[in-house]
């Protein structure tokens, strides 16, 4: 007796194929030339399948990037260590961020979403809420525990401190002003923590 096809498995497979196709294509052609038609053709599905799940290419790309970030977290890329050594923990996370930014698999979709979010306020807000804020919150949480342990000044502004850590890294990546290296992020951590030292 023939087995009945598992619709949910087929649906998951199609969904994954669409997300993978979006990530691959945005790296090849850029966001502006990315189309739903091209994603459908690459994924081997009909256009209507995509529109049934997402309203636009931006929405597809956002979910694809969230999925990619989830994969990175599962591989150990996005858990924030708390070994008691704040400098070492920050350096470990920022080095992993450098490695991601230098990896084409992450670089192209993140650039595309950043560019699209600059011109599409709704997408920009969703990108910030779903992808950026959860990561910044992990930094803030780690700095809070360091402040409670007396490792940084009691009056340290945690949000400003996080932005001082990730801002220069993001700027260098976005503007391509200089190579992104572990040495750069290590120096950044040392400099920021010097400013946050207890009085």
C-alpha positions as CSV (number, residue, x, y, z in Angstrom):
1,X,0.0,0.0,0.0
2,X,1.4,3.4,-1.0
3,X,2.3,5.8,1.8
4,X,0.3,9.0,1.8
5,X,2.7,12.0,1.1
6,X,3.5,14.0,4.2
7,X,2.2,17.5,3.3
8,X,3.9,19.2,6.3
9,X,7.3,17.7,5.4
10,X,6.9,18.8,1.8
11,X,5.9,22.2,2.9
12,X,8.9,22.5,5.2
13,X,11.2,21.4,2.4
14,X,9.7,24.0,0.1
15,X,10.0,26.7,2.7
16,X,13.7,25.8,3.3
17,X,14.4,25.8,-0.4
18,X,12.8,29.3,-0.8
19,X,14.9,30.7,2.1
20,X,18.1,29.1,0.8
21,X,17.3,30.4,-2.7
22,X,16.8,34.0,-1.4
23,X,20.1,34.0,0.4
24,X,22.0,32.6,-2.5
25,X,20.4,35.0,-5.0
26,X,20.9,38.1,-3.0
27,X,24.6,37.3,-2.8
28,X,24.7,36.8,-6.6
29,X,22.6,39.7,-7.8
30,X,22.1,42.1,-4.9
31,X,18.8,43.2,-3.3
32,X,17.6,45.5,-6.1
33,X,17.7,42.8,-8.7
34,X,16.3,40.1,-6.5
35,X,12.8,39.1,-7.6
36,X,10.1,36.7,-6.3
37,X,10.2,35.1,-9.8
38,X,13.9,34.4,-9.5
39,X,13.5,33.0,-6.0
40,X,10.7,30.7,-7.1
41,X,12.7,29.5,-10.1
42,X,15.8,28.7,-8.0
43,X,13.7,27.0,-5.3
44,X,11.7,25.0,-7.8
45,X,8.3,26.3,-6.6
46,X,5.5,28.4,-8.0
47,X,5.4,32.2,-7.3
48,X,2.0,31.7,-5.5
49,X,3.7,29.3,-3.0
50,X,6.0,32.2,-2.0
51,X,3.1,34.8,-1.9
52,X,1.1,32.4,0.3
53,X,3.7,32.7,3.0
54,X,5.3,36.1,2.5
55,X,4.0,39.4,1.2
56,X,7.3,40.6,-0.4
57,X,10.9,39.7,-1.2
58,X,12.0,41.8,1.8
59,X,9.9,39.6,4.1
60,X,11.4,36.4,2.5
61,X,14.9,37.8,3.0
62,X,14.2,38.8,6.6
63,X,13.0,35.3,7.5
64,X,16.0,33.8,5.6
65,X,18.3,36.0,7.6
66,X,16.6,35.1,10.9
67,X,16.9,31.4,9.9
68,X,20.6,32.0,9.2
69,X,21.1,33.7,12.5
70,X,19.4,30.7,14.2
71,X,21.8,28.3,12.4
72,X,24.7,30.3,13.6
73,X,23.4,30.2,17.2
74,X,23.1,26.5,17.0
75,X,26.7,26.2,15.8
76,X,27.8,28.2,18.9
77,X,28.1,31.5,17.1
78,X,25.5,33.3,19.2
79,X,25.6,32.3,22.8
80,X,27.1,34.9,25.0
81,X,29.7,33.4,27.4
82,X,30.0,34.5,31.0
83,X,33.3,33.1,32.3
84,X,33.8,35.9,34.8
85,X,36.4,37.4,32.5
86,X,34.5,40.2,30.8
87,X,37.3,41.2,28.4
88,X,37.8,37.6,27.2
89,X,34.0,37.0,26.8
90,X,33.5,40.2,24.7
91,X,36.5,39.4,22.6
92,X,35.2,35.9,21.9
93,X,31.8,37.2,20.8
94,X,33.2,40.1,18.7
95,X,35.7,37.8,17.0
96,X,32.8,35.4,16.1
97,X,31.0,38.5,14.7
98,X,34.0,39.4,12.6
99,X,34.2,35.9,11.2
100,X,30.5,36.1,10.3
101,X,30.9,39.5,8.6
102,X,33.9,38.1,6.6
103,X,31.8,35.1,5.5
104,X,30.0,35.6,2.2
105,X,27.1,33.4,3.4
106,X,26.3,36.0,6.1
107,X,27.7,39.2,4.5
108,X,25.6,39.5,1.4
109,X,22.1,39.0,3.0
110,X,23.0,41.2,5.9
111,X,24.2,44.0,3.6
112,X,21.1,43.6,1.5
113,X,18.8,43.8,4.5
114,X,20.6,46.8,5.9
115,X,20.3,48.6,2.6
116,X,16.7,47.7,2.2
117,X,15.9,48.7,5.7
118,X,17.4,52.1,5.1
119,X,14.8,52.8,2.4
120,X,11.9,50.7,3.8
121,X,11.1,52.0,7.4
122,X,8.8,49.0,8.1
123,X,11.4,46.5,7.1
124,X,14.0,48.4,9.0
125,X,11.9,48.3,12.1
126,X,11.3,44.6,11.8
127,X,15.0,43.9,11.1
128,X,15.9,45.9,14.2
129,X,13.3,44.2,16.4
130,X,13.8,40.6,15.2
131,X,17.5,40.4,14.5
132,X,19.4,43.3,16.0
133,X,17.8,44.0,19.3
134,X,18.0,40.4,20.6
135,X,21.7,40.4,20.0
136,X,22.3,43.8,21.6
137,X,20.3,42.6,24.6
138,X,22.7,39.8,25.1
139,X,25.6,42.3,25.2
140,X,23.7,44.4,27.7
141,X,22.9,41.4,29.9
142,X,26.6,40.5,30.0
143,X,27.6,44.0,30.9
144,X,24.9,44.2,33.6
145,X,26.3,41.1,35.3
146,X,29.8,42.6,35.1
147,X,28.5,45.8,36.7
148,X,26.9,43.8,39.5
149,X,30.2,42.0,40.0
150,X,32.0,45.4,40.3
151,X,34.0,44.9,37.1
152,X,32.8,48.1,35.5
153,X,31.6,51.4,36.9
154,X,28.3,51.5,38.8
155,X,27.1,54.4,36.7
156,X,28.1,52.9,33.4
157,X,25.4,53.4,30.7
158,X,25.0,49.9,29.5
159,X,23.3,50.7,26.2
160,X,25.8,53.3,25.3
161,X,28.6,50.9,26.2
162,X,27.1,48.2,23.9
163,X,26.9,50.8,21.0
164,X,30.6,51.8,21.7
165,X,31.5,48.1,21.2
166,X,29.5,47.2,18.1
167,X,29.3,50.6,16.5
168,X,32.9,50.9,15.2
169,X,32.8,47.2,14.1
170,X,29.5,47.8,12.1
171,X,30.8,51.0,10.6
172,X,34.1,49.4,9.4
173,X,32.1,46.5,7.9
174,X,29.5,48.6,6.3
175,X,31.8,51.3,4.8
176,X,34.7,48.9,4.1
177,X,37.1,51.5,5.5
178,X,39.6,48.8,6.6
179,X,39.8,45.0,7.0
180,X,37.8,43.5,9.8
181,X,40.2,41.6,12.0
182,X,40.3,40.0,15.5
183,X,43.1,42.4,16.4
184,X,40.8,45.3,15.7
185,X,38.0,44.0,17.9
186,X,40.4,43.0,20.7
187,X,41.8,46.6,20.7
188,X,38.2,47.9,20.7
189,X,37.3,45.8,23.8
190,X,40.4,46.9,25.6
191,X,39.7,50.6,24.9
192,X,36.0,50.5,25.8
193,X,36.6,48.6,29.0
194,X,39.3,51.1,30.0
195,X,36.7,53.8,29.9
196,X,34.2,51.6,31.9
197,X,36.6,50.7,34.7
198,X,35.3,51.3,38.2
199,X,36.2,54.8,39.5
